[in-house]
């Protein structure tokens, strides 16, 4: 039997969803850069489980969303072409 609250990612944020564009942007960055999801989370928001939780439906606070977007903007993927 699972303990109550375990693996609850978006508790307390009813009616809010993770912006699909954020997850798509994060997934694209991971795929093209080769960075580990845990590294991206650790570097962007000091949370190695951030991407994992986002994939499970985590709803980031507006401040966290802004930090991730800013980090992605500040760390562009190097273009080999």
C-alpha positions in Angstrom: 0.0 0.0 0.0 1.3 3.4 -1.0 1.6 6.1 1.7 -0.6 9.1 1.2 1.1 12.0 -0.6 3.9 9.8 -2.0 4.6 10.6 -5.6 2.1 13.4 -5.6 3.8 15.9 -7.9 1.2 18.7 -8.4 -0.5 18.7 -5.0 -2.1 22.0 -4.0 -2.2 23.3 -7.6 -5.6 22.3 -8.8 -6.7 23.7 -12.1 -3.1 24.5 -13.2 -1.2 22.5 -15.7 2.4 22.6 -16.8 2.7 24.6 -20.0 3.1 22.0 -22.8 5.5 24.3 -24.5 7.9 24.2 -21.5 8.1 20.4 -21.4 8.6 20.4 -25.2 11.3 23.0 -25.0 13.1 21.1 -22.1 12.8 17.8 -24.0 14.2 19.3 -27.2 17.1 20.9 -25.3 17.9 17.6 -23.6 17.8 15.7 -27.0 19.9 18.2 -28.9 22.4 19.1 -26.2 22.9 15.6 -24.8 22.6 17.0 -21.2 21.3 14.6 -18.6 17.8 15.6 -17.4 19.1 15.6 -13.8 21.9 18.0 -14.8 19.5 20.4 -16.5 17.3 20.4 -13.4 20.2 20.8 -11.0 21.8 23.6 -13.0 18.5 25.5 -13.9 16.6 25.3 -10.6 18.8 23.3 -8.2 16.5 20.3 -8.4 17.9 17.2 -10.0 14.3 15.7 -10.1 12.8 18.7 -11.9 12.6 17.2 -15.4 11.5 13.8 -14.1 8.7 15.5 -12.0 7.8 17.7 -15.0 7.3 14.6 -17.1 5.0 13.2 -14.4 2.9 16.4 -14.5 4.6 18.7 -12.0 3.2 22.2 -12.2 6.1 24.6 -11.6 5.5 27.9 -9.8 5.7 31.0 -12.0 9.1 31.8 -10.4 10.5 28.4 -11.2 9.1 28.6 -14.8 10.9 31.9 -15.2 14.2 30.5 -13.9 14.0 27.5 -16.3 13.2 29.7 -19.3 16.0 32.1 -18.4 18.5 29.2 -18.0 17.5 27.8 -21.4 18.0 31.2 -23.0 21.4 31.7 -21.2 22.6 28.3 -22.3 22.0 28.0 -26.1 22.8 24.8 -27.8 26.0 25.0 -29.8 25.3 24.7 -33.5 27.8 22.6 -35.3 26.7 23.8 -38.7 
